[in-house]
Amino acid sequence: MTTDGYLRRHDLPRLLPVWPADLAGTGPEARRRIVALLKRALRAERQRGIAGHWTYDLARHSQLLTAYREERRALGLRDEKIKVKPRRAYRSRRVPSPIFLARSERARA
């Protein structure tokens, strides 16, 4: 158990589709495989949250992030900062077509 309350045998089966044999392995190769699965699950959960999908779960996202950080720490890797791109307001770069301009000029006259 760690400071965040992460128990590998208890939490990972609830977050990822893993076999008990995968959980038993504590070697670097088994941990790298788990980290890769966690990273993919985090990406999918993040995309659901950004899209506003009804299946997004903040608690699951938080648990995935905690598990990901703990597994990386167990491998001796430092925490990588998750880069979030700021969302800008949508601006259309379309130029009005000549037909639209002709219609608008006729409407003014």
C-alpha positions in Angstrom: 0.0 0.0 0.0 1.3 3.5 -0.8 0.4 6.9 0.4 -2.4 7.2 -2.2 -4.0 4.0 -1.1 -3.1 2.1 -4.2 -3.1 -1.7 -3.9 -2.0 -3.4 -7.1 -3.8 -6.7 -6.6 -7.0 -4.9 -5.6 -7.1 -1.9 -7.9 -5.7 -3.1 -11.2 -8.4 -5.8 -12.0 -11.0 -3.1 -11.5 -9.3 -0.7 -13.9 -7.8 -3.0 -16.6 -8.6 -6.4 -18.2 -5.6 -8.2 -16.7 -5.1 -11.9 -15.8 -3.9 -12.9 -12.3 -0.6 -14.0 -13.8 0.0 -10.5 -15.1 -0.6 -9.1 -11.5 1.8 -11.7 -10.0 4.7 -10.5 -12.1 6.6 -7.7 -10.4 9.5 -7.7 -12.8 10.3 -4.8 -15.0 8.9 -6.4 -18.2 5.5 -7.1 -16.5 5.4 -3.6 -15.1 6.2 -2.1 -18.5 3.3 -4.0 -20.0 0.9 -2.8 -17.2 2.2 0.8 -17.7 1.5 0.5 -21.4 -2.1 -0.7 -20.7 -2.6 2.0 -18.1 -1.4 4.7 -20.5 -3.8 3.5 -23.2 -6.7 3.4 -20.8 -5.8 6.9 -19.5 -5.8 8.3 -23.1 -9.2 6.7 -23.8 -10.7 8.1 -20.6 -9.2 11.5 -21.2 -10.7 11.6 -24.7 -14.1 10.6 -23.3 -13.9 13.5 -20.8 -12.9 16.0 -23.4 -15.7 14.9 -25.7 -18.2 15.1 -22.9 -19.2 11.5 -23.4 -21.8 10.1 -20.9 -19.6 7.2 -20.0 -16.8 9.4 -18.7 -16.1 8.7 -15.0 -13.9 11.2 -13.0 -13.3 8.7 -10.2 -12.0 6.1 -12.7 -9.8 8.7 -14.4 -8.3 9.6 -11.0 -7.7 5.9 -10.1 -6.1 5.3 -13.5 -3.8 8.2 -13.0 -2.8 7.1 -9.5 -2.1 3.5 -10.7 -0.1 4.8 -13.7 2.1 7.0 -11.4 2.6 4.2 -8.9 3.6 1.7 -11.5 6.0 4.1 -13.1 7.5 4.9 -9.7 7.9 1.2 -9.1 9.9 1.0 -12.3 12.1 3.8 -11.2 10.8 6.2 -13.8 10.0 9.8 -13.0 6.5 11.2 -13.4 6.0 12.6 -16.8 3.9 15.7 -16.9 0.7 15.3 -18.9 0.7 18.1 -21.4 -2.7 19.7 -21.9 -3.2 21.9 -25.0 -5.3 24.9 -24.3 -8.5 24.9 -26.3 -9.0 27.9 -28.4 -12.3 29.3 -29.6 -13.2 28.1 -33.1 -12.6 30.7 -35.7 -13.6 30.0 -39.3 -10.9 30.7 -41.8 -13.3 30.4 -44.7 -13.4 33.2 -47.2 -16.9 34.1 -48.4 -17.6 32.8 -51.9 -18.2 35.3 -54.8 -21.8 34.0 -55.0 -22.4 35.0 -51.4 -20.8 38.4 -51.9 -23.0 39.0 -55.0 -26.1 38.1 -53.2 -25.3 40.3 -50.2 -24.6 43.2 -52.6 -28.0 42.7 -54.3 -29.7 42.6 -50.9 -28.2 45.9 -49.9 -29.3 47.6 -53.1 
